[in-house]
Amino acid sequence: MATFLLPPEPVTSLDAYLATDVGGAGIERAHQIGPEATIDEVRRSGLRGRGGGGFPTGSKWAGIAAQTTQRRFLVCNGAEGEPGTFKDRSLIRANPYQLVEGVVIAGFAVGVEEAFICLKASFEREIALVTRAVEEFQSAGICDDCAITIVAGPDEYLFGEEKAMLEVIEGNEPLPRWLPPYIHGLFATAPQMGWQAHEADPGQVPDTGSNPTLVNNVETLSNIPHIVARGADWFASMGTVDSPGTVVTTVVGDVVAPGVGEVEMGVSLRAVVDSVGAGLIPGRSVKAVFSGVANAVITAADLDVGLTYEGFEAIGSGLGSAGFIVYDDTTCMVDAAYRFSRFLSVESCGQCPPCKLGSGAVTQHLQRVETGAGDTSDIDAIVGWLARVTDGSRCYLATEERIVVDSILRAFPEEFDEHLALGECPRPRRLPIPKLIDLGNGQAVYDESIWRKRSDWTYEPE
């Protein structure tokens, strides 16, 4: 199976990277063929964004490059706050140089003034690796004129939301804006609802600078040097027609050895659980799989779905960032719904009242059902809130709440009925929320502090 993003041994120096058949070749070819042809190469490859949205990368680049503007910016999103996901940190640990080269190529192709690589401040190891890689590129003269800033952001889930990430770069809290970065980007002087415009720089016309900003995920940008150096046809020869290439997956939860692995697009979810996560404990079977908390539950009946955007869409879910949380047949799905809902309700920023109030109410009613204190009125209240939790939302969090909880209600209605009939949980087991601190050697370390986190983003004392 083709793998190139995760080398057998970590690449620990620029010299070692340049000694590979790709290192530096992408930048060289991009300069040979020019920005427009570089964008076309990425477009022809069929690469789709690996951060969760799956938007065609080349089209995204072309849209930014086509805008008439004095300033453009590039942001690499490495916040990685989605539960069940560790791929971006794994990529940085394995080879930070391919990421930096991808940033340089993207910046050249789109014509940006400055690039920002955003990581959580708690990702100390990854920040050190990326910082060193940038410095080595600059010292070697490979990109001595490129401006790349490393941004260490907060631990909040919404730091990974692209509009909120721009706010953090500008020194603010991670509160999503209304308009997307390709319309209103970094340091924009043209005002929009919900934030203040920046002062125009000398030579700029005040109140007109939208500064379109390209935001790509770590994995997306790590693919770029390989595509530009080896050609679009090489990349498109892997995977499927609509989902070419490889994808870096994370498998955690009720598996023998949680892990990260690179697989060719199109391989079945069942095979990924077995190969990347080493399967389930003997005697157990898969009950449900979640691709993060942003998509509908995948039941055992759909385990043979291929890892493609179109395949997951066909079963009513989404590939997301290919981080899979596996739950076996001992799992209470009411509890799973409660814990996912609680995570989202706590992480909601509160700018949109239906989101904050609705996700909080859904969480409270789910807790009542799970603990045996609920009745049919709680189910009615949950359904009612899910119908309006997204009203006026400026980001996708409220939609995630609606999708994940509603999908569990529909897929496992009998478990909710059991709780109401018995007055207690028939499958008591404390489920972790796999917000990953570390992952390696078959061991996952989860962030337990989320259980102390309050809705105002403060923490209860230990």
Secondary structure, 3 states (H helix, E strand, C coil): CCCCCCCCCCCCCHHHHHCCCCCCHHHHHHHHHCHHHHHHHHHHHCCECCCCCCCEHHHHHHHHHCCCCCCCEEEEEECCCCCCCCHHHHHHHHCHHHHHHHHHHHHHHHCCCEEEEEEECCCHHHHHHHHHHHHHHHHCCCCCCCCEEEEEECCCHHHHCHHHHHHHHCCCCCCCCCCCCCCCCCCCCCCECCECCCCCCCCCCCCCCCCCEEEEEHHHHHHHHHHHHHCHHHHHCCECCCCECEEEEEEEECCCCCEEEEEECCCEHHHHHHHHCCCCCCCCCEEEEEECCCCCCEEHHHCCCECCHHHHHHCCCCCCCCEEEEEECCCCHHHHHHHHHHHHHHHCCCCCHHHHHHHHHHHHHHHHHHCCCCCHHHHHHHHHHHHHCCCCCCCCHHHHHHHHHHHHHHHCHHHHHHHHHHCCCCCCCCCCCCCEEEEECCEEEECHHHHCECCCCCECCC
